[in-house]
C-alpha cells in the first residue's frame, strides 16, 4: 500500500529516532539528519515527517518531563514502534538488493 511505504526523509527520520533513543525529539532529529546527510533540514520538514510516521504507526510520541532549560516546556519524545523497525529493515533489504544488482553489470535488466 502506498501510504505504508517509507519516503527517503521518513527513513532518515526513523534512523535518527533509532540512533537517538530516549533523546529523540524534533530538534535532535533535525540535527542528527543535518549532520549525517550533510544538508540543511528545516524544522517544518522534520515535524511533517514525524507526523506522517505517527499516522502510519511507525513511531509513537509522548511528552517528556518539564525542564528548567526550556522554561518549563516539555519535549515531545519519539520512539520507534515494532512496525517502524520492520519498515526500516524492509527499506534496508530493498536498498541492499538494488545495490548488489547494480554492482553486477547486466544483472537486473529487463
Secondary structure, 3 states (H helix, E strand, C coil): CHHHCCCHHHHHHHHHHHHHHHHCEHHHHHHHHHHHHCCCCCHHHHHHHHHHHHHCCCEEEEEEEECHHHCCCEEEEEEECHHHHHHHHHHHHHHHHHHHHHHCCCCCCC
